[in-house]
Amino acid sequence: MLFKQQVLLRQKLFVLGSLAIGSLLYLVARVGSLDRLQPLCPIDGRFGPRGQDEIPLRALQFKRGLLHEFRKGNATKEQIRLHNLVQQLPKAIIIGVRKGGTRALLEMLNLHPSVVKASQEIHFFDNDENYAKGTEWYRKKMPFSYPHQITIEKSPAYFITEEVPERIYKMNSSIKLLIIVREPTTRAISDYTQVLEGKERKNKTYYKFEKLAIDPNTCEVNTKYKAVRTSIYTKHLERWLKYFPIEQFHIVDGDRLITEPLPELQLVEKFLNLPPRISQYNLYFNATRGFYCLRFNIVFNKCLAGSKGRIHPEVDTSVITKLRKFFHPFNQKFYQITGRTFNWP
Ligand code: A3P
């Protein structure tokens, strides 16, 4: 009896010991691969004079922790001075398109050690009241960053708002502009879904998409419907081109950002003259969410909020066909202007 208990105890100890050694080996391997995939080394950024563009190891370690605290307004003046932190105007702006994947793009770019995102949509250039407060107000809305980092903000309303291109031009005529687009009909339905959800939350009823997108009198596409107008990308882009040359824009494929984000992010890194630092390690597919999520390091990862990736209502196929036919010539023009072709129908 006693012998049997001793054998059982030994077996338990053996299993526990193996588990502990296994976990230790796993951790060592993961930290090793983390070092390999996410080198915490000085980078060859091109946003400052040589020598100043090197991010010290400490800066990278602080980026997620300390900067986050500072962003929440918990920094003392002394801490800001000690760490040489500044609030900088954005060097790049994601100007749209609403429902194109603007949040995913911003969050994914924020994985880069040289990028610091403005967490909220600032709506400085599209909101007259905010704009009247001046550029210094806008700068104060920006997160703290190290001088060699770049700040990026996103406000998708900028793309479709008449006054915005001129206002941005007046602030910085050489700013880099990012536009993320999706197949126009899908984007319009996504736009509708967001509004529909808002109405449902307030217990209000709403029209069906078909009723809004098609003019009941003419049976043609209703170009007065905002979700349709926003998807006519070329019309909006043409307004921007009165102020900025096409070289200052980079078009991101929002459909590919969903299925295969890394190559799209690498193109943006190139456009922003940033060294490639976002790797496959930083992006993992979450089957429950059905989307890629973000991995910052061994302990910190996150998926986008549930409001991103809503299930779209089913839309009558004849309406979809009509919309696709309607967008087709505008899409051709968009490809021609931007030099980026998509497989949109
Ligand atoms: P749907 O809700 O139609 O699926 P925006 O941030 O501009 O509002 O765009 C929202 C869209 O981002 C979502 O539209 C979703 O498809 C897309 N998206 C792209 N990558 C995503 C990701 N990794 N997680 C969640 N949504 C993502």
Residues whose N, C-alpha, C, O or C-beta is under 5 A from the ligand:
A	BS01	A3P	V97 R98 K99 G100 G101 T102 R103 A104 S190 G254 L257 I258 F291 Y292 L304 S307 K308 G309 R310
